[in-house]
Amino acid sequence: MSFNLRHLTLADLAAIERIERIAYPTPWSRSMFAGEIAKHSSICLGAIDTDAAGCLAGYLIISRYADAWHVMNVAVEEEYRRRGIATLLLNRLFELTSADDRRGYTLEVRVSNEQAIKLYERLGFVSRGIRRGYYTDNREDALIMWKDPVRERASA
Ligand SMILES: CC(C)(COP(=O)(O)OP(=O)(O)OC[C@H]1O[C@@H](n2cnc3c(N)ncnc32)[C@H](O)[C@@H]1OP(=O)(O)O)[C@@H](O)C(=O)NCCC(=O)NCCS
């Protein structure tokens, strides 16, 4: 199986929505994705299964903030999980933003989402705090994770 990465377009919205609804208890709406795809300050990447007629296997949405790149959303279709697709998407993000040495990377993740936490830790994110009751569906806490490319380079 092989995958290509490319920028998402509005034509991907139906496929995104199919993945999103299964991936999250409180899925984003189409208009939230459309808004991110339209923004110059966001990077929206899709992983395409080149063996399956261009089927969307997963996606990553990142927004540029004053102090950091914020990982807003990453999801992979269930049948494509554990094949390195999320890793591929995040590594492409690091490549695309490597010239930006002012901003690190941050995200929030449910404290119960052990697989995602493991994924982020493997990519160099570390826990830097908790947002209490962050998720509105069940008041679950969010782990705040950061990856600081400057510090990583300095200690390499
Ligand atoms: C989290 C998610 C994006 C991971 O996508 P993925 O393409 O399967 O991830 P990868 O194949 O790149 O996994 C990289 C590593 O993360 C860890 N990992 C990922 N899924 C895991 C799982 N189900 N159980 C344990 N570890 C897991 C492993 O260390 C894995 O490496 P390995 O397969 O060599 O052991 C995917 O499970 C998903 O879409 N989940 C639902 C949405 C979600 O929770 N998104 C994150 C919100 S913050």
The ligand as an SDF file (V2000), in Angstrom:
LIG
                    3D

 48 50  0  0  0  0  0  0  0  0999 V2000
   -4.5260    8.6790   16.6760 C   0  0  0  0  0  0  0  0  0  0  0  0
   -4.5490    8.3490   15.1770 C   0  0  0  0  0  0  0  0  0  0  0  0
   -4.5980    9.6230   14.3620 C   0  0  0  0  0  0  0  0  0  0  0  0
   -3.2450    7.5600   14.8400 C   0  0  0  0  0  0  0  0  0  0  0  0
   -3.1850    7.3740   13.4240 O   0  0  0  0  0  0  0  0  0  0  0  0
   -2.2970    6.2140   12.7890 P   0  0  0  0  0  0  0  0  0  0  0  0
   -2.0970    6.5270   11.3530 O   0  0  0  0  0  0  0  0  0  0  0  0
   -2.8880    4.8970   13.1210 O   0  0  0  0  0  0  0  0  0  0  0  0
   -0.9200    6.3860   13.5870 O   0  0  0  0  0  0  0  0  0  0  0  0
    0.5020    5.7700   13.1800 P   0  0  0  0  0  0  0  0  0  0  0  0
    0.3140    4.5050   12.3920 O   0  0  0  0  0  0  0  0  0  0  0  0
    1.3230    6.8400   12.5720 O   0  0  0  0  0  0  0  0  0  0  0  0
    1.0470    5.3890   14.6240 O   0  0  0  0  0  0  0  0  0  0  0  0
    2.2910    5.8370   15.1110 C   0  0  0  0  0  0  0  0  0  0  0  0
    2.5000    5.3030   16.5230 C   0  0  0  0  0  0  0  0  0  0  0  0
    1.5060    5.8200   17.4010 O   0  0  0  0  0  0  0  0  0  0  0  0
    1.1640    4.8040   18.3870 C   0  0  0  0  0  0  0  0  0  0  0  0
   -0.1970    4.3200   18.1470 N   0  0  0  0  0  0  0  0  0  0  0  0
   -1.0390    4.7010   17.1630 C   0  0  0  0  0  0  0  0  0  0  0  0
   -2.2100    4.0350   17.2830 N   0  0  0  0  0  0  0  0  0  0  0  0
   -2.0980    3.2250   18.3610 C   0  0  0  0  0  0  0  0  0  0  0  0
   -2.9740    2.2930   19.0040 C   0  0  0  0  0  0  0  0  0  0  0  0
   -4.2250    2.0490   18.5460 N   0  0  0  0  0  0  0  0  0  0  0  0
   -2.5260    1.6540   20.1010 N   0  0  0  0  0  0  0  0  0  0  0  0
   -1.2870    1.8810   20.5790 C   0  0  0  0  0  0  0  0  0  0  0  0
   -0.4050    2.7570   20.0070 N   0  0  0  0  0  0  0  0  0  0  0  0
   -0.8040    3.4150   18.9200 C   0  0  0  0  0  0  0  0  0  0  0  0
    2.1340    3.6760   18.1540 C   0  0  0  0  0  0  0  0  0  0  0  0
    3.3090    3.9620   18.9050 O   0  0  0  0  0  0  0  0  0  0  0  0
    2.3830    3.8100   16.6540 C   0  0  0  0  0  0  0  0  0  0  0  0
    3.5740    3.2160   16.2280 O   0  0  0  0  0  0  0  0  0  0  0  0
    3.5980    1.6180   15.8870 P   0  0  0  0  0  0  0  0  0  0  0  0
    2.4140    1.3330   15.0220 O   0  0  0  0  0  0  0  0  0  0  0  0
    4.9260    1.4450   15.2030 O   0  0  0  0  0  0  0  0  0  0  0  0
    3.5270    0.9400   17.2280 O   0  0  0  0  0  0  0  0  0  0  0  0
   -5.7630    7.4190   14.8260 C   0  0  0  0  0  0  0  0  0  0  0  0
   -5.8070    6.3410   15.7590 O   0  0  0  0  0  0  0  0  0  0  0  0
   -7.0940    8.1360   14.8370 C   0  0  0  0  0  0  0  0  0  0  0  0
   -7.5440    8.6610   13.8130 O   0  0  0  0  0  0  0  0  0  0  0  0
   -7.7620    8.1790   16.0240 N   0  0  0  0  0  0  0  0  0  0  0  0
   -9.0620    8.8630   16.1450 C   0  0  0  0  0  0  0  0  0  0  0  0
   -8.9120   10.3730   16.1020 C   0  0  0  0  0  0  0  0  0  0  0  0
   -7.9650   10.8510   17.2010 C   0  0  0  0  0  0  0  0  0  0  0  0
   -8.0120   10.4180   18.3410 O   0  0  0  0  0  0  0  0  0  0  0  0
   -7.0990   11.8100   16.8110 N   0  0  0  0  0  0  0  0  0  0  0  0
   -6.1900   12.4670   17.7310 C   0  0  0  0  0  0  0  0  0  0  0  0
   -6.9170   13.5620   18.4530 C   0  0  0  0  0  0  0  0  0  0  0  0
   -5.8600   14.5170   19.4940 S   0  0  0  0  0  0  0  0  0  0  0  0
  1  2  1  0
  2  3  1  0
  2  4  1  0
  2 36  1  0
  4  5  1  0
  5  6  1  0
  6  7  2  0
  6  8  1  0
  6  9  1  0
  9 10  1  0
 10 11  2  0
 10 12  1  0
 10 13  1  0
 13 14  1  0
 14 15  1  0
 15 16  1  0
 15 30  1  0
 16 17  1  0
 17 18  1  0
 17 28  1  0
 18 19  1  0
 18 27  1  0
 19 20  2  0
 20 21  1  0
 21 22  1  0
 21 27  2  0
 22 23  1  0
 22 24  2  0
 24 25  1  0
 25 26  2  0
 26 27  1  0
 28 29  1  0
 28 30  1  0
 30 31  1  0
 31 32  1  0
 32 33  2  0
 32 34  1  0
 32 35  1  0
 36 37  1  0
 36 38  1  0
 38 39  2  0
 38 40  1  0
 40 41  1  0
 41 42  1  0
 42 43  1  0
 43 44  2  0
 43 45  1  0
 45 46  1  0
 46 47  1  0
 47 48  1  0
M  END
$$$$
